[in-house]
Amino acid sequence: MISPLYPFPAVIGQEDLKKALILCAINPLIGGVLIRGEKGTAKSTAARGLSELLPEIVTVKGCPNGCDPMGPLCPQCLARLKELALDNSGSSLATINNSPSLESVKRRAPFLTLPLSATEDRVAGGLDLSEALASGRRRVTPGLLAQAHRGILYIDEVNLLDDHIVDLVLDAAASGVNRLEREGLSLSHPANFLLVGTMNPEEGELRPQFLDRFGLSVAITSEDNVDLRVELMLRREAFDASPISFRKLYQKEVDSLKERLYKASRFLPKVKVPSSVRRFASQLASEHNTAGHRADLTLERAALALAAWKGLEAVGEAEVIEVSPMVLAHRQREAVPPPPPPPPAPEEPEEPEEPEKQEDPKDPEKPQDQENQDNQEDQKDPENQKDQKESQPEDLNQPPEPQDPNQNPPEPGEAPETVFEIGSTFRVVPIRSPFDRIRRRGSGRRSRSRVSQKQGRYVKSGPDQGRGDLAVDATIRAAAPYQLSREKPPGLALVVQPSDFREAVREKKMGNYLFFTVDASGSMGARGRMAASKGAIMSLLLDAYQKRDQVALISFRRDQAQVNLPLTASIDLAGKLLSELPVGGRTPLSSGLALTYREVRNSLSKNPLARPIVIIITDGRGNVSLAPEAKPFEEALKLAKAMTWEKRVKYIVVDTEETGAVTFGLARRLAESLSAVYFKTETLESKTLVDLVKNDELF
């Protein structure tokens, strides 16, 4: 039983969303709508309500693809037409597509929902197993792309869809044809549909290729007016209590919208676009620095639909301006900054003036030679030398004296702690772990892996291992050579034995464990290095939230290390703890390494198939050891060498030591002991850190 739809006119507010959906219904060439907004803002309700406003379509009776009798036809309809032509060879058939032999029926335009868990054969179609086993003939089971032909394909949370499913939808939406090449099948059928997608930007962005396919994009928010919010609750409660009675209240408005939409669709071919308006649309797209020419075409098509909706015979600049935010917002790129101005021309040097003679305010009559003599005598006096040393400020540009890295210098008092704000965040590209042949269970959207579930992309077949995921095509191919020697029961074209069974090998993306080990000693506070580090970590946390990763944060300062954030996917908690992370004290590097290794091992004991990535941010100047008699840095190197025993862990060392006249290179030695990727940075820019992590060569 189909549940009643919430009436489209009953949706409160969201005028831009309603307008975008109506324009795409008038002119499907616009290319669909992407609805971006927070949770609970009627995205899905409005999209489903649009389906009952669409006019009925005429289709070939019994066609699973919803073909138009006037064409183009799918292979199944063409085969039926050919059979009818052979049976009625005496009748004249002018053209196949205009043949009156195919019976037609009227029905509502389809509205298909593409679930996030959909498999490739469910979307594009696949082999009809029952037909293949019973008759030995290959027949295609239509997928969602075929069923959505001449209707709406709705994708909820489109940004969470697997990439290989996205590619299938993109190809069909761009060409209007779904081409199936799999399991020994090769065919194509029309697939023209209105693509409607919803997404919550907090859960990740779309690939640029997919984003550009949507003709219009609408960003919606919750209603601020309290009276409207109360009215929204009343309407929803009334609909839940009695959907049929509630729909009757809005039936007249639904019929009026449906009639107006139908008239606008019929009137659309009569609307003209003056050349000046086309030039204005192209100029507008160029000024917004859009990629390609799809924005120009979409501006024209959307303005045409808006003019038809208003009943105008020609498109004006006002219509182009009205639709431009929906067309350009998701296509606009950052403009290239202008080149710097040329340097000013050098000025003619002026004649230097003779400096005036400066008099000593203490003794204006004192000669200069006598003053120099007094200064020399003061420098010889040890008491005066001491006073001058105490009164003069320390030269910050003077390079420090080289020290023994294992020396444990005494500190007269603890430096005060400082809490730095989180630096600016930015978008990051995915972090990828190396692909292997291990089957895993889990979810996420980061690293490609083989899976032991009936999910993911079917890439190949293998021996049956009892998982219940049968590879039908491979099983039939394995059984085919033995059919002549096997006795076939009546009505069965193919005999399959257990030795013929083949299992599907599938792949999908999964999440990772990311461990951040951060040096929070006093040296990290120099020149804002900790603020930049926090910004980079927060950017990766946001990316981890979108990719369904788990992230841990470990810091070391003063005398020991601590776990600030256990493995979690809560971005709110991660951001709060990161913002409160203090900086100050000495550097217990050994303690940080030991605690990190313990946390990583604990995570691997719970999930042996995990692939952790450890990012150590430090200058390597450890000065606190675990054992009292041990040298701090040598102890840290021994611990790092022992940590390489676990081959499932990847290490990255980011050296925060500033480049100067004298450098110790301790972080580089630490990276060598860890067999880690080493990166040297002077100011620890957050973008540089993220680029390091996401570099595919690291893995």
C-alpha positions as CSV (number, residue, x, y, z in Angstrom):
1,M,0.0,0.0,0.0
2,I,1.3,3.4,-1.0
3,S,1.3,6.0,1.8
4,P,-0.4,9.3,0.9
5,L,1.9,12.1,-0.1
6,Y,2.2,15.4,1.9
7,P,0.6,18.0,-0.4
8,F,3.1,20.2,-2.2
9,P,1.3,23.5,-1.5
10,A,1.1,22.6,2.2
11,V,4.9,23.0,2.6
12,I,5.5,26.2,4.6
13,G,8.1,28.6,3.2
14,Q,11.0,27.2,1.1
15,E,9.9,29.3,-1.8
16,D,13.2,28.9,-3.7
17,L,13.0,25.2,-3.3
18,K,9.5,25.0,-4.7
19,K,10.4,27.3,-7.6
20,A,13.4,25.2,-8.5
21,L,11.4,22.0,-8.5
22,I,8.7,23.5,-10.7
23,L,11.1,25.0,-13.2
24,C,12.8,21.6,-13.7
25,A,9.4,19.9,-14.1
26,I,8.5,22.5,-16.8
27,N,11.8,22.1,-18.6
28,P,13.6,18.8,-17.8
29,L,16.6,19.9,-19.9
30,I,17.6,22.1,-16.9
31,G,19.2,19.0,-15.4
32,G,17.6,18.5,-12.0
33,V,17.8,20.1,-8.5
34,L,20.3,19.7,-5.7
35,I,18.7,20.6,-2.3
36,R,21.3,21.5,0.3
37,G,20.2,22.1,3.8
38,E,20.2,21.0,7.4
39,K,18.2,18.1,8.8
40,G,14.4,18.5,9.0
41,T,13.8,21.3,6.5
42,A,11.3,19.5,4.3
43,K,13.8,18.6,1.6
44,S,12.4,15.1,1.0
45,T,8.8,16.2,1.6
46,A,8.9,18.8,-1.2
47,A,10.6,16.5,-3.6
48,R,8.1,13.7,-3.2
49,G,5.2,16.2,-3.3
50,L,6.4,17.3,-6.8
51,S,5.6,13.9,-8.3
52,E,1.9,14.3,-8.1
53,L,2.1,17.6,-9.9
54,L,3.7,16.0,-13.0
55,P,1.3,15.2,-15.9
56,E,0.4,11.7,-16.8
57,I,2.6,10.0,-19.4
58,V,1.7,7.6,-22.2
59,T,3.7,4.4,-22.2
60,V,3.9,1.1,-24.0
61,K,1.7,-1.4,-22.2
62,G,3.8,-3.9,-20.3
63,C,7.1,-2.1,-20.9
64,P,9.2,-2.1,-17.7
65,N,11.1,0.9,-19.0
66,G,8.1,3.1,-19.5
67,C,8.9,3.7,-23.2
68,D,7.0,6.3,-25.2
69,P,5.1,4.6,-28.1
70,M,6.4,7.4,-30.3
71,G,10.0,6.5,-29.5
72,P,12.7,5.9,-28.7
73,L,12.0,2.3,-27.7
74,C,14.0,0.0,-25.6
75,P,15.3,-3.4,-27.0
76,Q,12.4,-5.3,-25.4
77,C,9.8,-3.1,-27.1
78,L,11.7,-3.3,-30.4
79,A,11.7,-7.1,-30.1
80,R,7.9,-7.2,-29.5
81,L,7.3,-4.9,-32.4
82,K,9.4,-7.1,-34.7
83,E,7.4,-10.2,-33.6
84,L,4.1,-8.4,-34.3
85,A,5.4,-7.3,-37.7
86,L,6.3,-10.9,-38.6
87,D,2.9,-12.2,-37.4
88,N,1.1,-9.5,-39.4
89,S,3.3,-9.5,-42.4
90,G,0.4,-8.4,-44.6
91,S,-0.1,-5.1,-42.8
92,S,1.9,-2.1,-43.6
93,L,4.2,-0.6,-41.0
94,A,5.5,2.8,-42.0
95,T,8.1,3.2,-39.3
96,I,8.8,1.1,-36.2
97,N,8.5,4.0,-33.8
98,N,5.1,5.2,-35.2
99,S,3.7,1.7,-35.4
100,P,0.1,1.4,-34.1
101,S,0.7,-2.2,-33.2
102,L,2.0,-1.5,-29.7
103,E,-0.8,-0.9,-27.2
104,S,-0.3,2.2,-25.0
105,V,-1.6,3.1,-21.6
106,K,-1.6,6.3,-19.4
107,R,0.0,6.3,-16.0
108,R,1.5,8.7,-13.5
109,A,5.1,9.8,-14.0
110,P,7.3,7.5,-12.0
111,F,9.0,8.6,-8.8
112,L,11.9,6.3,-7.9
113,T,14.1,6.5,-4.8
114,L,17.7,5.4,-5.1
115,P,18.8,4.0,-1.7
116,L,22.3,4.4,-0.5
117,S,22.7,0.6,-0.2
118,A,21.7,-0.1,-3.8
119,T,24.0,-2.4,-5.7
120,E,25.2,-1.9,-9.3
121,D,22.8,-4.4,-10.8
122,R,19.9,-2.9,-8.9
123,V,20.7,0.5,-10.4
124,A,21.7,-0.3,-14.0
125,G,20.0,-3.7,-14.3
126,G,21.3,-7.2,-14.6
127,L,20.8,-10.8,-15.6
128,D,17.4,-12.4,-14.9
129,L,18.5,-15.5,-13.0
130,S,15.2,-17.3,-13.1
131,E,14.9,-17.0,-16.8
132,A,18.5,-18.0,-17.4
133,L,18.1,-21.2,-15.3
134,A,14.7,-22.1,-16.7
135,S,15.1,-21.5,-20.4
136,G,18.8,-20.8,-20.9
137,R,18.1,-17.5,-22.4
138,R,19.7,-14.2,-21.3
139,R,17.2,-11.6,-20.2
140,V,17.7,-8.3,-18.5
141,T,16.0,-7.4,-15.2
142,P,15.5,-3.6,-15.5
143,G,17.1,-1.4,-12.8
144,L,16.2,1.9,-11.2
145,L,17.5,3.9,-14.2
146,A,15.1,2.1,-16.5
147,Q,12.1,2.5,-14.1
148,A,12.8,6.2,-13.6
149,H,12.6,6.9,-17.4
150,R,10.4,10.0,-18.0
151,G,10.0,10.5,-14.3
152,I,12.0,11.5,-11.2
153,L,15.0,9.8,-9.8
154,Y,15.3,10.9,-6.2
155,I,18.5,10.4,-4.2
156,D,18.4,11.2,-0.5
157,E,21.8,12.1,1.0
158,V,23.3,12.0,-2.4
159,N,26.8,13.0,-1.0
160,L,27.0,9.7,0.8
161,L,26.4,7.6,-2.3
162,D,29.2,5.2,-3.4
163,D,31.4,6.5,-6.2
164,H,30.8,3.7,-8.6
165,I,27.0,4.2,-8.3
166,V,27.5,7.9,-8.8
167,D,29.3,7.2,-12.1
168,L,26.4,5.1,-13.4
169,V,23.9,7.8,-12.6
170,L,26.1,10.5,-14.1
171,D,26.5,8.6,-17.4
172,A,22.8,8.0,-17.7
173,A,21.8,11.6,-16.8
174,A,24.3,13.1,-19.2
175,S,23.5,10.9,-22.2
176,G,19.9,10.0,-21.6
177,V,20.8,6.4,-22.2
178,N,21.7,3.6,-19.9
179,R,24.3,1.3,-21.4
180,L,24.7,-2.1,-19.8
181,E,27.9,-4.1,-20.4
182,R,28.1,-6.9,-17.8
183,E,27.5,-10.7,-17.3
184,G,27.7,-11.3,-21.0
185,L,25.0,-8.7,-21.7
186,S,25.3,-5.8,-24.0
187,L,22.3,-3.5,-24.5
188,S,21.1,0.1,-24.0
189,H,17.8,1.7,-23.3
190,P,16.5,5.3,-22.9
191,A,16.9,6.8,-19.4
192,N,15.7,10.4,-19.4
193,F,14.8,11.4,-15.8
194,L,14.7,14.4,-13.6
195,L,17.5,14.1,-11.0
196,V,16.6,15.4,-7.6
197,G,19.1,15.0,-4.8
198,T,19.2,16.1,-1.2
199,M,22.2,16.5,1.1
200,N,23.4,17.8,4.4
201,P,26.7,19.7,3.8
202,E,27.8,18.8,7.4
203,E,28.2,15.2,6.2
204,G,30.5,15.9,3.3
205,E,30.5,17.6,-0.2
206,L,29.9,16.2,-3.6
207,R,32.5,15.5,-6.2
208,P,32.8,18.5,-8.6
209,Q,31.8,16.4,-11.6
210,F,28.6,15.3,-9.9
211,L,27.8,18.7,-8.5
212,D,28.0,20.3,-11.9
213,R,25.4,17.8,-13.3
214,F,22.7,19.4,-11.2
215,G,21.2,22.2,-13.2
216,L,20.0,24.1,-10.1
217,S,21.1,24.2,-6.5
218,V,19.1,25.5,-3.6
219,A,20.4,26.1,-0.1
220,I,17.6,26.0,2.5
221,T,17.5,26.6,6.2
222,S,14.9,26.2,9.0
223,E,12.2,28.8,9.4
224,D,13.0,31.6,11.9
225,N,9.5,33.0,12.3
226,V,7.9,31.5,15.4
227,D,4.3,31.8,14.1
228,L,5.3,29.8,10.9
229,R,7.0,27.2,13.0
230,V,3.9,26.7,15.0
231,E,1.8,26.5,11.9
232,L,4.2,23.9,10.5
233,M,3.7,21.7,13.6
234,L,-0.1,22.0,13.4
235,R,-0.2,21.0,9.7
236,R,2.1,18.0,10.3
237,E,0.0,16.8,13.2
238,A,-3.1,17.2,11.2
239,F,-1.6,15.2,8.3
240,D,-0.4,12.4,10.6
241,A,-3.8,12.2,12.3
242,S,-5.8,11.9,9.0
243,P,-3.8,12.1,5.8
244,I,-6.9,11.7,3.5
245,S,-8.8,14.5,5.2
246,F,-5.7,16.8,5.2
247,R,-5.1,16.2,1.5
248,K,-8.7,17.2,0.7
249,L,-8.0,20.6,2.3
250,Y,-5.3,21.2,-0.3
251,Q,-6.7,19.3,-3.3
252,K,-7.9,22.4,-5.1
253,E,-4.5,24.0,-4.8
254,V,-2.8,20.8,-6.0
255,D,-5.1,20.7,-9.0
256,S,-4.5,24.3,-9.8
257,L,-0.7,23.9,-9.6
258,K,-0.9,20.8,-11.8
259,E,-2.9,22.6,-14.4
260,R,-0.7,25.6,-14.4
261,L,2.4,23.4,-14.7
262,Y,0.9,21.5,-17.6
263,K,0.1,24.7,-19.5
264,A,3.6,26.1,-18.9
265,S,5.1,22.9,-20.3
266,R,3.0,23.1,-23.4
267,F,3.7,26.9,-23.7
268,L,7.5,26.5,-23.3
269,P,8.4,25.9,-27.0
270,K,6.7,29.2,-27.9
271,V,8.8,31.3,-25.6
272,K,11.6,33.3,-27.4
273,V,15.0,34.3,-26.1
274,P,16.3,37.5,-27.6
275,S,20.0,37.6,-28.5
276,S,20.6,40.4,-26.1
277,V,19.3,38.2,-23.2
278,R,21.6,35.4,-24.3
279,R,24.6,37.7,-24.3
280,F,23.5,38.9,-20.8
281,A,23.4,35.4,-19.5
282,S,26.8,34.5,-20.9
283,Q,28.3,37.7,-19.5
284,L,26.7,36.9,-16.1
285,A,28.2,33.4,-16.1
286,S,31.6,34.7,-17.1
287,E,31.6,37.3,-14.4
288,H,31.0,34.6,-11.8
289,N,34.0,32.6,-13.1
290,T,32.1,29.4,-13.8
291,A,33.8,26.4,-15.3
292,G,32.7,25.4,-18.8
293,H,29.6,26.5,-20.6
294,R,27.0,24.5,-18.8
295,A,26.1,27.5,-16.7
296,D,25.3,29.6,-19.8
297,L,23.0,26.9,-21.1
298,T,21.3,26.3,-17.8
299,L,20.7,30.0,-17.3
300,E,18.9,30.1,-20.6
301,R,16.8,27.0,-20.0
302,A,15.9,28.0,-16.4
303,A,14.9,31.5,-17.6
304,L,12.8,29.9,-20.4
305,A,11.0,27.8,-17.9
306,L,10.4,30.8,-15.6
307,A,9.0,32.9,-18.5
308,A,6.7,30.0,-19.4
309,W,5.5,29.7,-15.8
310,K,4.7,33.5,-15.8
311,G,3.1,33.3,-19.2
312,L,5.6,35.6,-21.0
313,E,6.3,35.2,-24.7
314,A,9.9,36.3,-24.4
315,V,12.6,36.0,-21.8
316,G,13.9,39.2,-20.2
317,E,16.9,40.0,-18.1
318,A,14.7,40.0,-15.0
319,E,14.1,36.2,-15.5
320,V,17.8,35.6,-15.9
321,I,18.6,37.5,-12.8
322,E,15.9,35.7,-10.8
323,V,17.2,32.2,-11.6
324,S,20.9,33.1,-11.5
325,P,21.5,32.3,-7.8
326,M,20.2,28.8,-8.3
327,V,22.3,28.2,-11.4
328,L,25.6,29.9,-10.4
329,A,26.0,29.4,-6.7
330,H,27.3,25.8,-6.9
331,R,29.4,26.4,-10.1
332,Q,31.2,29.6,-9.0
333,R,34.9,29.3,-8.6
334,E,37.3,31.6,-6.7
335,A,38.6,34.3,-9.0
336,V,42.3,34.3,-9.8
337,P,43.9,37.2,-7.9
338,P,45.1,40.0,-10.1
339,P,48.9,40.3,-10.7
340,P,50.7,42.5,-8.3
341,P,51.4,46.0,-9.5
342,P,54.8,46.8,-11.0
343,P,57.4,48.1,-8.6
344,P,57.7,51.9,-8.5
345,A,60.4,53.5,-10.5
346,P,63.6,54.3,-8.6
347,E,63.8,57.9,-7.5
348,E,66.8,60.1,-8.1
349,P,69.1,60.1,-5.0
350,E,69.2,63.3,-3.2
351,E,72.4,65.0,-2.0
352,P,73.1,63.9,1.6
353,E,73.0,66.6,4.2
354,E,75.8,67.0,6.7
355,P,74.6,65.6,10.0
356,E,74.5,67.9,12.9
357,K,76.9,67.4,15.7
358,Q,75.2,65.6,18.6
359,E,76.1,66.9,22.1
360,D,76.3,64.7,25.2
361,P,73.4,65.7,27.4
362,K,75.3,64.7,30.5
363,D,78.3,66.9,29.7
364,P,78.0,69.1,26.6
365,E,81.5,70.3,27.0
366,K,83.0,66.8,27.2
367,P,85.1,66.0,24.1
368,Q,84.4,62.9,22.0
369,D,87.8,61.3,22.6
370,Q,87.4,61.5,26.3
371,E,84.0,59.8,26.1
372,N,85.4,56.9,24.1
373,Q,88.2,56.5,26.6
374,D,85.7,56.3,29.5
375,N,83.7,53.6,27.6
376,Q,86.8,51.5,27.2
377,E,87.6,51.8,30.9
378,D,84.0,50.8,31.8
379,Q,84.3,47.6,29.7
380,K,87.5,46.6,31.6
381,D,85.7,47.0,34.9
382,P,84.0,43.6,35.8
383,E,81.3,45.3,37.9
384,N,80.3,47.6,35.1
385,Q,80.4,44.6,32.7
386,K,77.9,42.7,34.9
387,D,75.5,45.7,35.1
388,Q,75.6,46.1,31.4
389,K,74.8,42.4,30.8
390,E,71.8,42.5,33.1
391,S,70.4,45.7,31.6
392,Q,70.7,44.7,28.0
393,P,67.8,42.7,26.4
394,E,68.5,39.3,25.0
395,D,69.1,39.2,21.2
396,L,66.3,37.0,19.8
397,N,68.1,36.7,16.5
398,Q,71.2,35.2,18.0
399,P,71.5,31.5,17.3
400,P,71.4,29.2,20.4
401,E,74.4,27.3,21.5
402,P,74.3,23.7,20.4
403,Q,73.3,21.4,23.3
404,D,73.4,17.7,23.9
405,P,69.9,16.3,22.9
406,N,70.1,13.9,25.8
407,Q,70.9,16.6,28.4
408,N,68.1,17.0,30.9
409,P,68.5,20.7,31.8
410,P,67.2,21.9,35.1
411,E,64.2,24.3,35.1
412,P,63.9,26.7,38.0
413,G,60.1,26.9,37.6
414,E,57.3,25.7,35.3
415,A,56.4,28.2,32.5
416,P,52.7,29.2,32.6
417,E,50.3,27.3,30.3
418,T,48.8,28.9,27.3
419,V,45.7,27.9,25.3
420,F,45.9,28.8,21.6
421,E,42.8,29.2,19.5
422,I,42.2,26.9,16.6
423,G,43.6,28.2,13.3
424,S,41.7,28.5,10.1
425,T,40.2,25.3,8.7
426,F,40.0,24.3,5.1
427,R,38.7,21.5,2.8
428,V,41.0,18.5,2.5
429,V,41.1,15.7,-0.1
430,P,40.6,12.1,1.0
431,I,43.3,10.2,2.9
432,R,43.9,6.8,1.3
433,S,45.5,3.7,2.8
434,P,47.1,1.0,0.6
435,F,44.8,-1.4,-1.1
436,D,45.2,-5.1,-0.1
437,R,43.3,-8.3,-0.6
438,I,42.0,-8.7,2.9
439,R,38.2,-8.8,3.3
440,R,36.8,-6.5,5.9
441,R,33.5,-5.5,7.5
442,G,32.6,-2.0,8.2
443,S,31.4,1.3,6.8
444,G,32.9,4.6,5.7
445,R,34.0,6.5,2.7
446,R,37.8,6.7,2.7
447,S,40.0,3.7,1.8
448,R,39.1,1.1,-0.8
449,S,38.9,-2.5,0.6
450,R,37.4,-5.8,-0.2
451,V,34.4,-6.7,1.9
452,S,32.9,-9.8,3.4
453,Q,29.4,-8.4,3.2
454,K,26.8,-8.4,0.4
455,Q,27.6,-4.8,-0.3
456,G,29.9,-2.9,-2.6
457,R,30.9,-3.2,-6.1
458,Y,31.1,-6.7,-7.7
459,V,34.6,-6.7,-9.3
460,K,35.4,-10.4,-9.9
461,S,34.5,-13.9,-8.8
462,G,36.3,-16.5,-6.8
463,P,35.8,-20.0,-5.2
464,D,32.7,-20.4,-3.1
465,Q,33.6,-20.0,0.6
466,G,30.1,-20.3,2.0
467,R,29.4,-16.5,2.4
468,G,26.1,-16.8,0.4
469,D,27.1,-14.1,-2.1
470,L,26.7,-16.1,-5.3
471,A,28.2,-14.8,-8.5
472,V,25.5,-15.9,-11.0
473,D,27.4,-15.2,-14.2
474,A,30.5,-16.9,-13.1
475,T,28.5,-19.9,-11.8
476,I,26.7,-20.3,-15.1
477,R,30.0,-20.1,-17.0
478,A,31.5,-22.7,-14.8
479,A,28.6,-25.1,-15.3
480,A,28.2,-24.5,-19.1
481,P,30.9,-26.9,-20.3
482,Y,29.3,-29.9,-18.5
483,Q,25.7,-29.5,-19.7
484,L,26.0,-32.2,-22.4
485,S,27.1,-34.8,-19.9
486,R,24.5,-33.9,-17.2
487,E,21.0,-35.2,-17.2
488,K,18.5,-32.4,-17.3
489,P,15.1,-32.6,-15.5
490,P,12.1,-31.7,-17.6
491,G,11.7,-27.9,-18.0
492,L,15.2,-27.1,-16.8
493,A,17.8,-25.8,-19.3
494,L,20.8,-25.6,-17.0
495,V,22.0,-28.1,-14.3
496,V,24.3,-26.6,-11.7
497,Q,26.2,-28.6,-9.1
498,P,27.9,-27.4,-5.9
499,S,31.3,-27.6,-7.6
500,D,30.2,-24.9,-10.1
501,F,29.4,-22.3,-7.4
502,R,31.4,-19.2,-7.6
503,E,31.4,-16.4,-5.1
504,A,31.3,-12.6,-5.8
505,V,34.3,-10.6,-4.7
506,R,33.1,-7.1,-3.8
507,E,34.9,-3.8,-2.9
508,K,33.8,-0.7,-1.2
509,K,35.2,2.2,0.9
510,M,35.7,2.0,4.6
511,G,36.9,4.3,7.4
512,N,40.3,4.5,9.0
513,Y,41.8,5.1,12.5
514,L,43.7,8.4,12.7
515,F,46.0,9.0,15.7
516,F,47.3,12.5,16.2
517,T,50.3,12.6,18.6
518,V,50.9,16.3,19.4
519,D,53.8,17.9,21.1
520,A,52.2,20.4,23.5
521,S,55.4,21.5,25.3
522,G,56.3,25.2,25.7
523,S,58.4,25.3,22.5
524,M,55.2,24.7,20.4
525,G,53.8,28.0,21.4
526,A,56.5,29.9,19.5
527,R,55.3,32.1,16.6
528,G,51.8,30.6,16.6
529,R,52.9,27.1,15.6
530,M,50.3,25.5,17.9
531,A,47.4,27.5,16.4
532,A,48.4,26.3,12.9
533,S,48.6,22.7,14.1
534,K,45.2,22.9,15.7
535,G,43.7,24.3,12.5
536,A,45.2,21.4,10.5
537,I,44.0,18.8,13.0
538,M,40.5,20.3,13.0
539,S,40.4,20.2,9.2
540,L,41.3,16.6,9.3
541,L,38.7,15.9,12.0
542,L,36.0,17.5,9.8
543,D,37.2,15.3,6.9
544,A,37.2,12.3,9.1
545,Y,33.6,13.0,10.2
546,Q,32.6,13.2,6.6
547,K,34.4,9.9,5.7
548,R,33.1,8.1,8.8
549,D,36.6,7.7,10.3
550,Q,37.5,7.4,14.0
551,V,40.1,9.8,15.4
552,A,42.2,9.9,18.5
553,L,44.2,12.8,20.0
554,I,47.2,12.3,22.2
555,S,49.3,15.1,23.6
556,F,52.6,15.1,25.6
557,R,53.9,17.9,27.8
558,R,55.4,18.5,31.3
559,D,56.3,15.0,32.6
560,Q,53.9,12.7,30.8
561,A,51.5,12.1,27.9
562,Q,47.8,11.8,28.1
563,V,44.9,10.7,25.8
564,N,42.9,13.8,25.2
565,L,40.4,12.1,22.9
566,P,39.9,8.4,22.5
567,L,38.9,7.0,19.2
568,T,35.6,8.7,18.3
569,A,33.7,10.2,15.4
570,S,32.1,13.0,17.4
571,I,33.3,16.2,15.7
572,D,31.7,18.3,18.5
573,L,33.6,16.6,21.2
574,A,36.8,16.6,19.2
575,G,36.6,20.4,18.5
576,K,35.9,21.2,22.1
577,L,38.8,19.2,23.5
578,L,41.1,20.5,20.8
579,S,40.3,24.1,21.5
580,E,41.0,23.6,25.2
581,L,44.4,21.8,24.7
582,P,47.0,23.8,26.7
583,V,50.7,24.4,25.8
584,G,53.5,24.6,28.2
585,G,56.2,22.8,30.1
586,R,58.9,20.3,29.1
587,T,58.8,17.6,26.4
588,P,58.3,13.9,27.4
589,L,58.7,12.5,23.9
590,S,59.2,8.9,25.1
591,S,56.0,9.0,27.1
592,G,54.1,10.3,24.0
593,L,55.4,7.5,21.8
594,A,54.8,4.8,24.4
595,L,51.2,5.9,25.0
596,T,50.5,6.2,21.2
597,Y,51.7,2.7,20.6
598,R,49.6,1.3,23.4
599,E,46.5,3.0,22.1
600,V,47.2,1.8,18.6
601,R,47.7,-1.8,19.8
602,N,44.5,-1.6,21.8
603,S,42.6,-0.6,18.7
604,L,44.1,-3.4,16.7
605,S,43.3,-5.9,19.3
606,K,39.6,-4.9,19.0
607,N,39.8,-4.7,15.2
608,P,42.8,-6.7,13.8
609,L,41.9,-5.7,10.2
610,A,42.1,-1.9,10.9
611,R,44.7,0.3,9.2
612,P,45.8,3.0,11.6
613,I,47.7,6.1,10.6
614,V,49.8,7.9,13.2
615,I,50.8,11.5,12.7
616,I,53.5,12.8,15.2
617,I,53.9,16.6,15.3
618,T,57.0,17.6,17.2
619,D,60.5,19.1,16.9
620,G,62.0,16.0,18.5
621,R,63.6,17.8,21.5
622,G,62.6,15.3,24.2
623,N,64.1,16.2,27.6
624,V,62.1,13.9,29.9
625,S,62.8,10.2,30.0
626,L,60.7,7.3,31.3
627,A,63.6,5.6,33.1
628,P,65.6,7.9,35.5
629,E,69.0,6.7,34.3
630,A,68.1,6.8,30.6
631,K,69.1,9.6,28.2
632,P,65.7,11.1,27.0
633,F,66.4,11.3,23.2
634,E,68.2,7.9,22.9
635,E,65.4,6.3,24.8
636,A,62.8,7.8,22.4
637,L,64.8,6.4,19.4
638,K,64.8,2.9,20.9
639,L,61.1,3.1,21.5
640,A,60.5,4.3,17.9
641,K,62.6,1.4,16.5
642,A,60.5,-1.1,18.5
643,M,57.3,0.5,17.2
644,T,58.1,-0.5,13.7
645,W,57.4,-4.1,14.6
646,E,53.7,-3.5,13.9
647,K,53.5,-3.5,10.2
648,R,49.9,-2.5,10.0
649,V,50.6,1.0,11.2
650,K,51.8,3.9,9.0
651,Y,53.8,6.7,10.6
652,I,54.3,10.4,9.6
653,V,56.7,12.7,11.5
654,V,56.2,16.5,11.0
655,D,59.2,18.4,12.2
656,T,58.2,21.7,13.7
657,E,61.8,22.9,14.4
658,E,62.5,26.3,12.8
659,T,65.2,26.7,10.3
660,G,68.1,28.7,11.5
661,A,71.8,29.0,11.7
662,V,71.9,26.0,14.1
663,T,69.5,23.1,13.9
664,F,69.5,19.7,15.7
665,G,67.6,17.5,13.2
666,L,66.2,15.4,16.0
667,A,62.8,14.9,14.3
668,R,64.5,13.5,11.2
669,R,66.4,11.0,13.3
670,L,63.1,10.1,15.0
671,A,61.5,9.5,11.5
672,E,64.3,7.3,10.5
673,S,63.9,5.1,13.6
674,L,60.2,4.9,12.9
675,S,60.6,4.2,9.2
676,A,58.2,7.1,8.8
677,V,57.7,9.7,6.2
678,Y,59.6,12.8,7.2
679,F,58.5,16.3,6.5
680,K,60.4,19.5,7.3
681,T,58.5,22.8,7.7
682,E,59.5,26.2,8.8
683,T,56.3,27.6,10.1
684,L,54.1,24.5,10.2
685,E,51.4,25.8,7.9
686,S,48.2,23.8,8.4
687,K,47.7,23.3,4.7
688,T,51.2,21.8,4.3
689,L,50.4,19.3,7.1
690,V,47.2,18.2,5.5
691,D,48.9,17.9,2.1
692,L,51.4,15.6,3.7
693,V,48.8,13.3,5.2
694,K,46.8,13.0,2.1
695,N,49.7,12.4,-0.3
696,D,49.1,9.1,-2.0
697,E,52.9,8.4,-2.2
698,L,53.0,8.0,1.6
699,F,51.0,4.8,1.4
